[in-house]
Amino acid sequence: MTSILRIDASARKNRSITRDLTDRFVRHWLAVQPDTAVIDRDVGVNPPPMITEDWIAAAFSNEKERTAEQKALLATSDIVIDELDRADIIVIGAPMYNYGMPAALKAWVDQVVRINKTFTFDLARGDRPIAPIMSGKTLVLLTSWGEFGFGPGEINDGANHFIPHVKTVSKYFGVDRFHHVGVEYQEFGDERFTASRSAAEKSVRELVSMLTKAGACQAA
């Protein structure tokens, strides 16, 4: 049975474009595969704790020798890593904040990317000592931002530090396939925004259709 991990990172509970996109994705998916398990993780409403020096010490300590306090510090990390491990599809809905990912989403990333849980470290590998543990997952990133034109040669070329960051760290989520659908022009609120949002909603439907058909082919 397919499992979807849905992560919402918008600070807005209402009027959130990315929450609407994740809603649409899951709804379209369940219409095709109703037996899919959906794991909800709302970091926008309930952000994970920031990592601290004590957290880092606990993560790098010998698992069999951890104190009760260290185990408590890693409890959230254990939970979100387990959710990630169970997922075949990761759907992240997140707006761009100040040209990067929301702090709540970054806090989730820092809880997930953890030695001997989602990556191993071995200097025998030479200059690439870090290797992901998980694999085979698909990540769908659903975004919105107030401006536009972040592509090569466009008005905001080089200012998008969000998608490249997610793509880089996603290998530690076990991601082999990455898809992005986004809405632009949000702060302008004009016909360009309306068109961008409509195009994104259509792309979500088409992406679900493609992924569910691909899954059926793989199962066959």
C-alpha positions as CSV (number, residue, x, y, z in Angstrom):
1,M,0.0,0.0,0.0
2,T,1.3,3.5,-0.9
3,S,2.0,5.9,1.9
4,I,2.0,9.7,1.5
5,L,3.7,12.0,4.0
6,R,2.0,15.4,3.7
7,I,4.0,18.3,5.2
8,D,2.4,21.8,5.4
9,A,4.8,24.6,6.3
10,S,2.7,27.8,5.8
11,A,2.2,29.9,8.9
12,R,-1.2,30.7,7.6
13,K,-4.1,28.4,8.5
14,N,-6.5,30.2,6.2
15,R,-5.9,31.8,2.8
16,S,-2.8,29.6,2.3
17,I,-2.2,28.8,-1.3
18,T,0.2,25.9,-0.5
19,R,-2.2,24.3,1.9
20,D,-4.8,24.4,-0.9
21,L,-2.3,22.8,-3.3
22,T,-1.5,20.0,-0.8
23,D,-5.3,19.5,-0.2
24,R,-5.8,19.1,-3.9
25,F,-2.9,16.7,-4.4
26,V,-4.1,14.4,-1.6
27,R,-7.7,14.6,-2.7
28,H,-6.9,13.8,-6.3
29,W,-4.6,11.0,-5.2
30,L,-7.2,9.4,-2.9
31,A,-9.8,9.6,-5.7
32,V,-7.5,7.2,-7.7
33,Q,-6.0,5.2,-4.9
34,P,-8.4,5.4,-1.9
35,D,-6.4,2.8,0.1
36,T,-3.4,5.1,0.3
37,A,-2.2,5.9,3.9
38,V,-1.7,9.6,4.5
39,I,0.6,10.9,7.3
40,D,-0.1,14.5,8.2
41,R,2.7,16.7,9.6
42,D,1.8,20.3,10.0
43,V,5.0,22.2,10.9
44,G,3.4,25.5,10.1
45,V,1.1,25.1,13.0
46,N,3.3,22.9,15.2
47,P,6.9,23.7,14.3
48,P,9.6,21.2,15.5
49,P,12.0,22.4,18.1
50,M,15.2,24.0,16.9
51,I,18.3,21.8,17.3
52,T,20.7,22.8,20.1
53,E,24.2,21.9,21.3
54,D,22.7,19.3,23.6
55,W,20.6,17.9,20.7
56,I,23.7,17.6,18.6
57,A,25.6,15.9,21.4
58,A,22.8,13.4,21.8
59,A,22.5,12.6,18.1
60,F,26.3,11.9,17.9
61,S,26.4,9.9,21.1
62,N,26.4,6.1,21.3
63,E,22.7,5.0,21.1
64,K,23.1,2.4,23.7
65,E,24.7,4.8,26.2
66,R,22.2,7.7,25.8
67,T,20.7,9.1,29.0
68,A,17.0,9.6,29.5
69,E,17.5,13.3,28.9
70,Q,19.2,12.7,25.6
71,K,16.5,10.3,24.4
72,A,13.9,12.9,25.3
73,L,15.8,15.5,23.2
74,L,15.7,13.2,20.2
75,A,12.1,12.1,20.6
76,T,10.7,14.5,18.0
77,S,13.5,13.5,15.6
78,D,12.7,9.8,16.1
79,I,9.0,10.4,15.3
80,V,9.5,12.5,12.1
81,I,12.2,10.2,10.8
82,D,9.8,7.2,11.3
83,E,7.1,9.1,9.4
84,L,9.6,9.8,6.6
85,D,10.8,6.2,6.5
86,R,7.2,4.9,6.0
87,A,6.5,7.3,3.2
88,D,6.7,6.5,-0.5
89,I,5.5,10.0,-1.6
90,I,6.6,13.2,0.3
91,V,4.3,16.2,-0.5
92,I,5.6,19.5,0.9
93,G,3.5,22.6,0.7
94,A,5.5,25.6,1.6
95,P,5.6,29.3,0.7
96,M,8.9,31.1,0.0
97,Y,9.8,33.4,3.0
98,N,12.5,35.9,2.3
99,Y,13.8,34.0,-0.7
100,G,14.2,30.7,1.3
101,M,12.3,28.0,3.1
102,P,10.2,28.8,6.1
103,A,12.0,28.4,9.4
104,A,9.5,25.8,10.5
105,L,10.4,23.6,7.5
106,K,14.1,24.1,8.1
107,A,13.5,23.0,11.7
108,W,11.9,19.8,10.3
109,V,14.8,19.2,8.0
110,D,17.3,19.6,10.8
111,Q,15.3,17.0,12.9
112,V,15.3,14.6,9.9
113,V,18.9,14.8,8.6
114,R,20.6,12.8,11.3
115,I,23.6,10.6,11.5
116,N,23.0,6.8,11.5
117,K,19.3,7.5,10.9
118,T,19.1,9.1,7.5
119,F,22.8,9.3,6.6
120,T,26.1,7.5,7.4
121,F,29.5,9.1,7.7
122,D,32.6,7.2,6.7
123,L,35.9,8.9,5.9
124,A,36.9,5.7,4.0
125,R,34.7,7.1,1.2
126,G,37.2,9.9,0.6
127,D,35.9,13.4,-0.2
128,R,32.3,12.2,-0.1
129,P,32.0,10.7,3.3
130,I,28.3,11.3,3.7
131,A,25.8,8.8,2.2
132,P,22.0,8.7,2.4
133,I,20.4,5.6,4.0
134,M,16.9,5.8,2.5
135,S,16.1,5.6,-1.2
136,G,13.3,5.2,-3.7
137,K,11.0,8.0,-2.6
138,T,9.3,10.7,-4.7
139,L,9.2,14.4,-3.5
140,V,6.5,16.8,-4.6
141,L,7.2,20.4,-3.6
142,L,4.2,22.7,-3.9
143,T,5.2,26.4,-3.5
144,S,3.9,29.9,-3.7
145,W,5.7,33.3,-3.6
146,G,4.7,36.9,-3.9
147,E,7.1,37.8,-6.7
148,F,7.9,36.2,-10.1
149,G,10.6,35.6,-12.6
150,F,13.1,33.4,-10.7
151,G,14.3,31.5,-13.8
152,P,17.6,32.1,-15.7
153,G,17.8,35.5,-17.2
154,E,14.5,36.7,-15.6
155,I,13.9,39.6,-13.3
156,N,14.7,37.7,-10.0
157,D,17.3,35.3,-11.4
158,G,19.5,34.0,-8.6
159,A,17.2,35.0,-5.8
160,N,15.4,31.6,-5.4
161,H,17.3,29.9,-2.6
162,F,14.3,27.8,-1.7
163,I,14.0,25.1,-4.4
164,P,17.8,24.5,-4.7
165,H,18.1,24.0,-0.9
166,V,15.2,21.5,-0.8
167,K,16.6,19.6,-3.8
168,T,20.0,19.4,-2.2
169,V,18.9,18.1,1.2
170,S,16.2,15.8,-0.3
171,K,18.7,13.1,-1.0
172,Y,18.8,12.6,2.8
173,F,15.1,12.0,2.7
174,G,15.7,9.1,0.3
175,V,14.4,11.1,-2.7
176,D,15.2,9.8,-6.1
177,R,12.5,11.7,-8.0
178,F,11.7,15.4,-7.5
179,H,8.7,17.4,-8.9
180,H,7.8,21.1,-8.3
181,V,4.6,23.0,-8.9
182,G,4.4,26.6,-7.9
183,V,2.3,29.7,-7.9
184,E,3.8,33.1,-8.6
185,Y,2.6,36.8,-8.5
186,Q,0.8,36.3,-5.2
187,E,1.4,39.8,-3.9
188,F,0.3,41.3,-7.2
189,G,-3.1,39.7,-7.1
190,D,-3.7,40.5,-10.8
191,E,-4.6,38.4,-13.8
192,R,-1.1,36.9,-13.9
193,F,-1.6,35.5,-10.4
194,T,-5.0,34.1,-11.3
195,A,-3.4,32.4,-14.4
196,S,-0.5,31.1,-12.4
197,R,-2.7,29.6,-9.7
198,S,-5.0,28.0,-12.3
199,A,-2.0,26.5,-14.1
200,A,-0.6,25.1,-10.8
201,E,-4.0,23.5,-10.0
202,K,-4.0,21.9,-13.4
203,S,-0.4,20.7,-13.0
204,V,-1.2,19.1,-9.6
205,R,-4.0,17.1,-11.3
206,E,-1.7,16.0,-14.1
207,L,1.1,15.2,-11.7
208,V,-1.1,13.0,-9.6
209,S,-2.3,11.2,-12.8
210,M,1.2,10.6,-13.9
211,L,2.5,9.4,-10.6
212,T,-0.5,7.0,-9.9
213,K,-0.2,5.5,-13.4
214,A,3.6,5.1,-13.0
215,G,3.0,3.4,-9.6
216,A,0.5,1.0,-11.2
217,C,3.0,0.2,-14.0
218,Q,5.7,-0.5,-11.4
219,A,3.4,-2.7,-9.4
220,A,2.5,-4.7,-12.5
